[in-house]
Amino acid sequence: MNKIAVVTGAASGIGRAVIERLSKEDFMGVILDINDEGGRQVAGEIQRRGKQAAFMCVDVTQEGAVRAAFDRIISDHGRLDVLVNVAGGSLHRHKIEEFPFEHWRAVIDLNLTSTFLCCRAVAGLMKSQKSGAIVNISSDIGFSGDASRSAYAAAKAGIVGFTKTLALELAPFNVRANAVAPGRIATPRVRATYSDAEWEAAAKRIPLGHAGEPEDVAEAVAFLVGDAAKHMTGQTLHVNGGRVVT
Ligand SMILES: NC(=O)c1ccc[n+]([C@@H]2O[C@H](COP(=O)([O-])OP(=O)(O)OC[C@H]3O[C@@H](n4cnc5c(N)ncnc54)[C@H](O)[C@@H]3O)[C@@H](O)[C@H]2O)c1
């Protein structure tokens, strides 16, 4: 029987690269995403390559929707081996004194609360299985900060603290939790928000001289969920071309 990997935000960008990478390892991938059309498309493409994939249209910021989705996954498959929390984004940029509360809440909910809700939904099952691996996607901004992105920096730094605690709670049950902190990654969404000139200027500030690809992040995730990382938990892997050195 294939192992089951749930990846949030896998209808595009980094999440899509992650689920495609894990499907090459013969995981059955379950996409949780709010983008109905994109999610169906990614699942369909994986299936056409002869691999197993499913899509569920879920808003991962909503407690009831997350609970219902994982209840269904667990009842359909009886197990869950990997959870990768990718859904997120910086959404809003404001100076701190002008940051609307609803924008703050939206960024925290999308990045941090969604990660908490999905991890909480799988923790009991993984503990009882005595196996499982979780990877949460942070950001280099969670380490460096970024003027005008206070909520995003707080949420992504929060993911690291949350992941460390999760790792300590789950370690006695042979369940591992780690984080990956990407730097600038050329996903369609991110690339579209910059002009060519801005993109080139930003690339020069990255020591390796260019932005990363979604597949670079997917490789780090595949490593962390695999047996090669069986003695790693509570850690953060940085995939940022050297932009932030910790
Ligand atoms: N691209 C980068 O440069 C970069 C850098 C550092 C960290 N990250 C992080 O990586 C993750 C993915 O980034 P990306 O560039 O691939 O973004 P993306 O916008 O391409 O993908 C995000 C996915 O999440 C889904 N999503 C959004 N809100 C959702 C919700 N409420 N419920 C379920 N799904 C939802 C979207 O539909 C989309 O498919 C994010 O957490 C982001 O913060 C990205």
The ligand as a Gaussian input file, in Angstrom:
#p B3LYP/6-31G(d) Opt

LIG

0 1
 N        7.752000      31.913000      -3.313000
 C        8.577000      32.427000      -2.413000
 O        9.461000      33.237000      -2.739000
 C        8.475000      32.034000      -0.971000
 C        9.519000      32.374000      -0.093000
 C        9.437000      31.993000       1.238000
 C        8.338000      31.299000       1.693000
 N        7.330000      30.996000       0.826000
 C        6.181000      30.271000       1.359000
 O        5.957000      29.117000       0.581000
 C        4.561000      28.847000       0.533000
 C        4.111000      28.717000      -0.917000
 O        4.434000      29.894000      -1.618000
 P        4.187000      29.987000      -3.189000
 O        5.043000      31.079000      -3.690000
 O        4.255000      28.633000      -3.783000
 O        2.680000      30.523000      -3.205000
 P        1.461000      30.205000      -4.189000
 O        0.515000      31.356000      -4.044000
 O        1.938000      29.824000      -5.533000
 O        0.812000      28.914000      -3.519000
 C        0.037000      29.000000      -2.361000
 C       -1.086000      28.002000      -2.495000
 O       -1.857000      28.072000      -1.293000
 C       -3.228000      28.071000      -1.647000
 N       -4.021000      28.732000      -0.611000
 C       -4.066000      30.050000      -0.344000
 N       -4.922000      30.279000       0.651000
 C       -5.412000      29.075000       1.025000
 C       -6.342000      28.653000       2.017000
 N       -6.941000      29.533000       2.836000
 N       -6.636000      27.337000       2.111000
 C       -6.039000      26.436000       1.278000
 N       -5.157000      26.771000       0.339000
 C       -4.844000      28.076000       0.219000
 C       -3.285000      28.820000      -2.974000
 O       -4.486000      28.549000      -3.699000
 C       -2.022000      28.316000      -3.666000
 O       -2.287000      27.137000      -4.411000
 C        3.880000      29.949000       1.327000
 O        3.694000      29.507000       2.654000
 C        4.889000      31.068000       1.280000
 O        4.757000      31.955000       2.362000
 C        7.367000      31.336000      -0.488000

